[in-house]
Amino acid sequence: MPTGPEILLTLKVLVSVVTVLFAAAIVAIATGHRRLHGRLNFAFFVLTMTTVLGFELLLRLGTDVSASFSPEAKAALRVHLVFAVPSALLLPLMLWSGATRRRRLHVPLAVVFTLLWAATVYTGLFTLPNE
């Protein structure tokens, strides 16, 4: 069973990878490649939700990720989750609104999601412990 720090390192790598996909999706829509944008977003959705579900499964199987963390590290994890959970909850709505071409809903949600994701990446990569 992986340790808490190993799980967090894996999550940092996965967040970095899916963020590259997200950036590619933004470039695709900015250059008018809607279909590519949708495909990249679908891959982003699948990988992100797989990571979230895998992380939850590890937690449910008894790995206490935060057991060896200092109080400061636990606080950093709580702050990270303030941004990570809402962004994960927005993903299905984002995917649906984009797939059904509900632009008036999709674009404002995209702005909110991008802000939440930026905070998720920052707190995940730079404030979580490397212990």
Helices and strands as residue ranges (DSSP letters): H 4-30, H 34-60, H 71-99, H 103-122, I 123-127
